[in-house]
Amino acid sequence: MNKRKVILITDGDKVAKETVEYVAQKVGGRCISASAGNPTPLSGAQLVDLIQSAAYEPILVMFDDCGSKHKGKGERALEVVANHPDIDVLGVVAVASNCSAAEGVAVDIALDQEGRVVSHGVDKDGVELAQEPLRIIGDTVDVLRQYHFPLVVGIGDVGKMKHHDDRMWGAPVTTQAVRLIMEKSGI
């Protein structure tokens, strides 16, 4: 059996769900809508089952810790998915949040609210943080440090960023982040 091609997204609230569903359709992939929730409502094993039955690839899966500074449900589920032998994680959309207690994670690329590649991390609104290195601080990103994913793209809050990533405008930042991961993996 071929490994399922998955993109991880570290956000899962209602707006993120609607946006990720939209982006998956836009890029010809599939969204695991049941992965949405604040926090992530399903276990990693349940998500693996849904991933394995998805009709199209890439498969976009959401993970959310609901602001917890500790390893929450989203991060535990992400670990199971990332470590599964039948899943090929193409990359991660690492989402910034207002979680000040988190250490954050280094990213390969960060996109601001205009979709521009920037030299520093961005905040929840997608504003470049000139004093920060190229990293994202969020409640569901710390777990990413233990992995070496092909591409980690840091962005502000999915579907929000003061309306810059609104579905009504085509969710341009989230779409670009997903497309960058797809291009890097040859899709």
C-alpha positions in Angstrom: 0.0 0.0 0.0 1.3 3.5 -0.9 1.8 5.9 2.0 -1.0 8.5 2.3 0.3 12.0 1.5 -0.7 14.3 4.4 -0.3 18.0 5.3 -0.6 18.8 9.0 -2.2 22.1 10.0 -1.8 23.3 13.6 -5.2 25.0 14.0 -8.7 23.5 14.2 -11.3 26.1 15.3 -14.5 26.7 13.3 -13.0 29.3 11.0 -9.9 27.1 10.4 -12.2 24.2 9.6 -14.1 26.1 7.0 -11.0 27.6 5.5 -9.1 24.3 5.4 -12.1 22.6 3.7 -12.1 25.4 1.1 -8.4 25.2 0.5 -8.5 21.4 0.2 -11.1 21.7 -2.5 -9.2 24.5 -4.2 -6.0 22.4 -4.5 -7.7 19.2 -5.4 -7.1 17.5 -2.1 -9.2 16.3 0.8 -9.8 17.7 4.3 -10.4 15.5 7.3 -13.2 17.8 8.6 -13.6 15.5 11.7 -10.1 16.6 12.8 -11.4 20.1 13.5 -12.2 21.1 17.0 -10.9 23.2 19.8 -9.3 21.0 21.1 -8.9 18.2 18.6 -11.8 15.9 19.2 -10.3 12.6 17.8 -7.4 10.4 18.9 -4.4 10.0 16.6 -5.6 6.4 15.8 -9.0 7.6 14.8 -7.4 10.2 12.5 -5.2 7.6 10.9 -8.3 5.5 10.1 -9.9 8.6 8.4 -6.7 9.4 6.6 -6.5 5.9 5.2 -10.0 6.1 3.9 -9.7 9.6 2.3 -10.5 9.6 -1.4 -8.0 12.2 -2.6 -4.5 13.5 -1.8 -3.0 15.6 -0.3 -5.0 15.1 2.8 -5.2 18.1 5.1 -5.5 17.3 8.8 -6.0 19.8 11.6 -4.7 19.7 15.1 -5.5 22.1 18.0 -4.6 22.3 21.7 -7.1 25.0 22.6 -4.4 27.3 24.0 -2.8 24.7 26.3 0.8 25.4 27.0 1.3 21.7 27.8 1.2 18.8 25.4 -2.6 18.8 24.6 -4.9 16.5 22.6 -3.9 18.1 19.3 -0.2 17.5 19.8 -0.7 13.9 21.1 -2.9 13.2 18.0 -0.3 14.8 15.7 2.5 12.6 17.2 0.5 9.4 16.3 -0.2 10.6 12.8 3.4 11.8 12.2 4.8 8.5 13.4 2.5 6.2 11.5 4.4 4.0 9.0 1.6 4.3 6.3 1.6 8.1 6.4 3.9 10.4 4.5 3.9 13.9 6.0 4.6 16.3 3.2 4.9 19.3 5.4 3.2 21.4 8.1 1.4 24.7 8.2 2.5 26.0 11.6 0.0 28.5 12.9 0.8 31.3 15.3 -1.4 31.9 18.3 -1.5 34.1 21.4 0.1 31.4 23.5 3.0 33.3 25.3 4.1 30.3 27.3 5.1 28.2 24.3 8.7 28.0 23.1 7.7 27.9 19.4 9.2 26.1 16.5 11.7 27.1 13.8 10.1 27.2 10.3 11.5 27.0 6.9 9.4 29.8 5.5 7.1 32.3 7.0 4.3 34.1 5.2 2.9 37.4 6.4 -0.8 38.4 6.1 -0.2 39.6 2.5 1.2 36.2 1.6 4.8 37.5 1.2 7.7 35.4 2.3 9.3 37.2 5.3 12.6 36.9 7.1 11.2 36.6 10.6 8.3 34.9 12.4 4.8 36.2 12.2 2.2 36.8 14.9 -1.5 35.6 15.0 -2.4 38.5 12.7 0.3 37.5 10.1 2.4 40.6 11.0 6.1 40.0 10.7 7.9 40.2 14.1 11.2 41.8 13.3 12.7 41.0 16.7 11.9 37.3 16.3 13.9 34.7 14.4 12.3 32.6 11.7 9.9 30.8 14.1 6.3 30.5 15.0 4.9 30.6 18.6 1.6 28.8 19.0 -0.1 26.4 21.4 0.1 23.4 19.0 3.6 23.8 17.5 6.1 22.9 20.2 5.7 19.2 19.4 7.0 19.9 15.8 10.5 20.4 17.1 11.0 16.6 17.5 10.5 16.0 13.8 12.3 16.8 10.5 9.4 17.5 8.1 10.3 18.3 4.5 8.8 21.8 4.8 7.3 23.8 7.7 5.5 27.0 6.6 4.6 29.5 9.4 1.6 31.7 9.1 -0.9 33.7 11.2 -4.3 32.5 12.3 -5.9 30.3 9.5 -8.8 32.1 7.8 -8.4 35.2 9.9 -5.3 37.5 10.0 -7.6 40.6 10.1 -9.6 39.2 7.1 -6.5 38.9 4.9 -7.0 35.1 4.8 -10.8 35.2 4.7 -12.4 32.5 2.5 -14.4 35.2 0.8 -11.1 36.4 -0.6 -9.9 33.0 -1.5 -8.0 32.2 1.7 -4.8 33.3 0.0 -2.3 32.8 2.8 -3.4 29.3 3.8 -3.7 28.4 0.1 -0.2 29.6 -0.6 1.2 27.7 2.4 -0.4 24.4 1.3 0.7 25.0 -2.3 4.3 25.6 -1.2 4.3 22.2 0.6 2.7 20.5 -2.5 5.3 22.0 -4.8 8.2 21.0 -2.6 6.9 17.4 -2.6 6.4 17.4 -6.3 2.6 17.4 -6.4 
